Amino acid sequence: MHWVITGANRGIGLALTKQLLSKGEKVTVGVRTSMPIEHENLKVLKVDTSNPVSIETFVSQIIEPIDVLINNAGVLIEERFPEVTEEGMILSFKVNTMGPYMLVQECYKQSKLREGAKIINISSILGSIASTGGTTSVPYSVSKAALNMVTKLLAHRLKNMYVVSVHPGWVKTDMGGPEAPLLPEESAAGIIKVIENLNQSGVFLDYTGKPLPW
């Protein structure tokens, strides 16, 4: 299969890429800078998911039809009430919400998605309205809640594909911090298993496949 992953140069995205390559899968990654690994089945492309023009160019460079698209690129700006800034909100929406939506839309417009393709939006339990009890970042939580709406809207529109939101768990990454209980490799292995077994669309799952409230 052909997998496309954004934000793949570190953390969960890098762990996903390494594990997929070890399984013999073909992977195209979209990164802003560079990739710390090389592989014969790995294609590295530049993309800034906050920029629609960059997204359009990125998609035009993807040659092989996409079986799985993982919208993993994200930003966490730690701003809490009452110190939230307009800049923090706008950047969070551009990267965490607009980016994934525009990428899927552009892939659709350029006919890059196979019938039956699986589209995975990496969300967060911090974006769950039903289970919220607070947050370390207002912009992050609000933009991830909006990403979950993106998932529902795309699932309704793309009837011949699967579109889901996935919470990767609290992971030891630059974003998750050193106190997080999960290693990126553990989260990535769970996410891949969820994708491989996926048979429903328009749902919110965690990395173990457990359904989560919107």
ChimeraX attribute file (.defattr): number of C-alpha atoms within 10 A of each C-alpha:
attribute: neighborCount
match mode: 1-to-1
recipient: residues
	/A:1	12
	/A:2	17
	/A:3	22
	/A:4	24
	/A:5	23
	/A:6	26
	/A:7	24
	/A:8	27
	/A:9	22
	/A:10	16
	/A:11	21
	/A:12	26
	/A:13	22
	/A:14	22
	/A:15	19
	/A:16	26
	/A:17	25
	/A:18	20
	/A:19	15
	/A:20	21
	/A:21	16
	/A:22	12
	/A:23	9
	/A:24	10
	/A:25	15
	/A:26	20
	/A:27	25
	/A:28	22
	/A:29	25
	/A:30	27
	/A:31	22
	/A:32	15
	/A:33	12
	/A:34	12
	/A:35	19
	/A:36	9
	/A:37	11
	/A:38	10
	/A:39	12
	/A:40	8
	/A:41	14
	/A:42	20
	/A:43	15
	/A:44	19
	/A:45	19
	/A:46	18
	/A:47	22
	/A:48	19
	/A:49	29
	/A:50	22
	/A:51	14
	/A:52	17
	/A:53	12
	/A:54	15
	/A:55	22
	/A:56	19
	/A:57	14
	/A:58	21
	/A:59	21
	/A:60	14
	/A:61	10
	/A:62	17
	/A:63	9
	/A:64	14
	/A:65	17
	/A:66	24
	/A:67	18
	/A:68	22
	/A:69	25
	/A:70	25
	/A:71	27
	/A:72	24
	/A:73	24
	/A:74	23
	/A:75	18
	/A:76	20
	/A:77	18
	/A:78	15
	/A:79	17
	/A:80	15
	/A:81	11
	/A:82	7
	/A:83	9
	/A:84	15
	/A:85	14
	/A:86	10
	/A:87	11
	/A:88	18
	/A:89	18
	/A:90	14
	/A:91	19
	/A:92	25
	/A:93	22
	/A:94	20
	/A:95	20
	/A:96	31
	/A:97	28
	/A:98	20
	/A:99	24
	/A:100	29
	/A:101	20
	/A:102	19
	/A:103	21
	/A:104	20
	/A:105	14
	/A:106	20
	/A:107	21
	/A:108	14
	/A:109	12
	/A:110	13
	/A:111	14
	/A:112	19
	/A:113	21
	/A:114	17
	/A:115	15
	/A:116	15
	/A:117	20
	/A:118	25
	/A:119	26
	/A:120	21
	/A:121	26
	/A:122	26
	/A:123	31
	/A:124	24
	/A:125	23
	/A:126	21
	/A:127	24
	/A:128	21
	/A:129	15
	/A:130	10
	/A:131	12
	/A:132	13
	/A:133	8
	/A:134	10
	/A:135	16
	/A:136	14
	/A:137	18
	/A:138	25
	/A:139	29
	/A:140	29
	/A:141	24
	/A:142	20
	/A:143	28
	/A:144	27
	/A:145	21
	/A:146	19
	/A:147	25
	/A:148	26
	/A:149	16
	/A:150	21
	/A:151	27
	/A:152	18
	/A:153	14
	/A:154	21
	/A:155	20
	/A:156	15
	/A:157	11
	/A:158	16
	/A:159	12
	/A:160	14
	/A:161	20
	/A:162	24
	/A:163	29
	/A:164	25
	/A:165	28
	/A:166	29
	/A:167	24
	/A:168	23
	/A:169	23
	/A:170	18
	/A:171	22
	/A:172	19
	/A:173	16
	/A:174	10
	/A:175	15
	/A:176	16
	/A:177	11
	/A:178	12
	/A:179	10
	/A:180	13
	/A:181	12
	/A:182	16
	/A:183	17
	/A:184	23
	/A:185	19
	/A:186	16
	/A:187	23
	/A:188	25
	/A:189	17
	/A:190	19
	/A:191	25
	/A:192	16
	/A:193	13
	/A:194	18
	/A:195	19
	/A:196	11
	/A:197	10
	/A:198	14
	/A:199	10
	/A:200	12
	/A:201	21
	/A:202	19
	/A:203	18
	/A:204	25
	/A:205	23
	/A:206	21
	/A:207	21
	/A:208	17
	/A:209	17
	/A:210	11
	/A:211	13
	/A:212	17
	/A:213	13
	/A:214	17
